[in-house]
Amino acid sequence: MKYISTRGDQSPKHFCDILLEGLAPDGGLYLPESYPQIDDATLSRWRGVYHSQGYAELAFEVLSLYIDDIPAADLKALCHKTYTFEVFGTPEIVPLRPLEDGIWLEALSNGPTLAFKDMAMQLLGNLFEYELARRGEELNILGATSGDTGSAAEYAMRGKKGVRVFMTSPAGRMSPFQQAQMFSLMDDNIVNIAVDGVFDDCQDMVKAVSNDLDFKRQYKIGTVNSINWARLLAQVVYYFAGYFQATQKNTEKVSFTVPSGNFGNVCAGHVARMMGLPIARLVVATNENDVLDEFFRTGVYRVRSSTDTHETSSPSMDISKASNFERFVFDLLGRDAALTKSYFGDALSRVGFFDLEAHPAFSQAARRYGFDSGKSTHADRLATIRDTWERHGMMIDTHTADGVKVAREHVQAGVPMIVLETALPIKFAETIVEATGREPDRPAKFIGIEALPKRVVSMAADVQAIKTFVAGHCA
Ligand SMILES: *Cc1c(COP(=O)(O)O)cnc(C)c1O
C-alpha cells in the first residue's frame, strides 16, 4: 500500500515514511492510494477474530492491509503490546453498553489519560519507538496542547527510547486534573512547558519552530498532531469492533454519532465505511463551534478567526478549522487533487471559505456518503448530562453529551445508533457538578493526583526562548 497527497504530489510513499512526517511536502494530507475492500467472508472472519482473539488481533488484521513495510510478526507484536487489559482496563478494550432505546455508548476512554486519543496515541508511541530504533534515529516531539492531546502524547511516549516530548500549554488554563495528569510525570524524556499566554500563543511558537527548517533538521523536531495518518488508521479499528458488538450478522447496519473537532475521529469512520463496513449514517456532532455542522447543512466550509472561536465546556471540540477535513473533501470530490488544492491551498487562505452547495458532490455528502450533523450548546450539554444521570444512572462527559444530544435527533428505527464516548466525566468535573450536583467517579489510579509533586518549566511566549531551551536540553 502506497500513500498519496490530497494536493496531488506524485511521489507515492510507504507507511513508515509518512509515520514520522506531518503534512505532505505540497501541504496536503496523506491518504492511501485506494481503500482495501472487505468482502462478506472477511467481515465474518474478523467478527470471529474480535470475539475469540480480541481487539489486538483485530487491529492487526486492519493495520496489515495498510502497512507493508513492517514485518507481519513485528506488527502483530506491536498491536498486542498496545491493546492490553493492563492499559485499557477491560477485555473488550472498547466495550459497548446500552444507553436507551436504539442508542449505545462505545467506551473509548478507559486508557491512561481517560480520553479516546489514547486509542491511537498508545499505538503511535510503540510505532515511533520501533521505527526510530530500526533507523537508528531520534525524534524530539514539540507540541502545543490545551489538554487531551498533550496528556495522551506524554503517556504514550513516556519511557520510550529515541523519543523526547516538549509539550507547551497555556499556564493556568488547563483544569487542575489535566495539569496534575501531565505535570506529575517524572520521566526523563517528558518535558512540560507552561507558557505565559493562551493556547494560540503555544501553537504559534510550535509553528514558528517547525518553519525554521534548519533548526527542525538539526534538532530532529517532529509532531504528533491529529493529521498523522497512523493515528487515523488506529481509529478505524474501533468502528469495526463497535459494529461486531452491536450486530449478529453482516446484513445488519449501524450508525455512529461522533463528537467532532478536527474531524479525525469521524474521518476514521468514513474510512471504515469506504472499506465496506455496513454503516448507515455517520453523524457529526459539534458544540458551539459549528464549522462542520454548517458545512453539512449548507455546503459552505467557513473557517473561523480565533476571536470567533468560543471557549466552551466541551473544550476539546473548540476548533476554528477542522484539520482533517481535507481528507474527506478529497474523497467527496472524486479524489480531484487540483480542485482540493484550489479550495484548501488557495480559497481558504484568500477568502476564508469555499462553497460546495452547487457542486454535485455536495448532495452526495448526504446521499452517497451518508453524513448527517447537528450541534449542541452549553445548555443542551447540561440538560443531557442531567437527563442521562437521572433516567439511566449513567454519567457522561461533556463531549459525549454533545454526541448523545445530536444522536437523539438522528436515530432511525431498526438501526442501532452508536455514540462514541470520547472522554470520562472526571476530566471535566466542574460541568458535571453544574449539571448534576455530584462529583463524577474517579478511577482508583487517579485518586489524589492533584497532590503529587509537579515538574514544569515556565516560559514567556517567545520563539527564541523555546529554541534555546530545546537546544540546551538536547546538548
Ligand atoms: C480530541 C477530542 C474530540 C474531537 O476529536 P476530533 O478527532 O478532533 O474530531 C472530542 N472529544 C474529546 C474528549 C477529545 O479529546
The ligand as a Gaussian input file, in Angstrom:
#p B3LYP/6-31G(d) Opt

LIG

0 1
 C       -9.992000      15.401000      20.549000
 C      -11.347000      15.207000      21.161000
 C      -12.540000      15.316000      20.388000
 C      -12.514000      15.695000      18.919000
 O      -11.996000      14.694000      18.102000
 P      -11.544000      15.010000      16.596000
 O      -10.847000      13.794000      16.143000
 O      -10.628000      16.198000      16.677000
 O      -12.780000      15.316000      15.811000
 C      -13.750000      15.061000      21.017000
 N      -13.805000      14.765000      22.327000
 C      -12.709000      14.651000      23.102000
 C      -12.851000      14.328000      24.548000
 C      -11.431000      14.873000      22.552000
 O      -10.325000      14.782000      23.333000

